[in-house]
Amino acid sequence: MKTINETILRVMNEVFDTEDKEITEKSNQDNVGNWDSLKHLDLILALEEEFDITFPLEEIGNLVSFQLIKIVIEEQVEVT
């Protein structure tokens, strides 16, 4: 079974069309070259589908790093 970390990294690599291992746990909006507003929405939608969750609207704009995304997903997964 894949961990939450592995799943987030896989989805991020797919959305940002990067090579495996290019996205890491230290990745954020500042160090991923093509992380713009459209890709951000693609990422949010892909993660919601992958984890079968819905991010709170007030959180979506703040999800600008792997670490922040992981925290919110873990909170959502615990609730369900």
C-alpha positions in Angstrom: 0.0 0.0 0.0 1.4 3.4 -1.0 1.8 6.0 1.7 0.2 9.4 1.6 3.6 10.9 0.8 4.2 8.6 -2.1 0.7 9.3 -3.5 1.1 13.1 -3.2 4.5 13.0 -4.9 3.1 10.8 -7.7 0.1 13.1 -8.3 2.3 16.2 -8.2 4.7 14.7 -10.7 1.8 13.9 -13.0 0.2 17.3 -12.7 3.4 19.3 -13.1 4.6 16.8 -15.8 8.0 16.3 -14.2 10.3 13.4 -14.0 10.0 10.9 -11.1 11.9 12.2 -8.1 12.0 15.8 -9.4 9.2 16.7 -7.0 10.2 16.1 -3.4 8.9 16.7 0.1 10.6 20.1 -0.1 8.8 21.1 -3.2 6.7 24.3 -3.1 5.3 26.9 -5.4 8.6 28.8 -5.5 10.8 25.9 -6.6 8.5 24.1 -9.1 8.9 26.1 -12.3 5.5 25.5 -13.8 3.4 25.8 -10.6 1.1 28.6 -11.7 -2.6 29.3 -10.8 -4.0 26.9 -13.5 -1.6 24.0 -12.5 -2.5 24.7 -8.8 -6.2 24.1 -9.6 -5.3 21.0 -11.6 -3.3 19.8 -8.6 -6.1 20.4 -6.1 -8.6 18.6 -8.3 -6.3 15.6 -8.9 -5.6 15.3 -5.1 -9.3 15.5 -4.3 -10.0 12.8 -6.7 -7.1 10.6 -5.7 -7.9 10.8 -1.9 -11.7 11.1 -2.3 -11.7 14.3 -0.2 -12.8 17.9 -0.6 -10.4 20.6 0.4 -12.0 23.5 2.4 -12.3 26.5 0.1 -10.5 28.7 2.6 -7.5 26.3 2.5 -7.1 25.9 -1.3 -5.1 29.2 -1.8 -2.7 28.2 1.0 -1.8 24.8 -0.3 1.5 26.0 -1.9 3.9 23.3 -0.7 4.1 19.5 -0.4 4.2 19.9 3.4 1.0 22.0 3.7 -0.8 19.8 1.3 0.2 16.7 3.3 -1.0 18.2 6.6 -4.5 19.1 5.1 -4.8 15.7 3.5 -3.9 13.9 6.7 -6.6 15.9 8.5 -9.2 15.1 5.9 -8.3 11.4 5.8 -8.5 11.1 9.6 -12.0 12.7 9.6 -13.4 10.2 7.0 
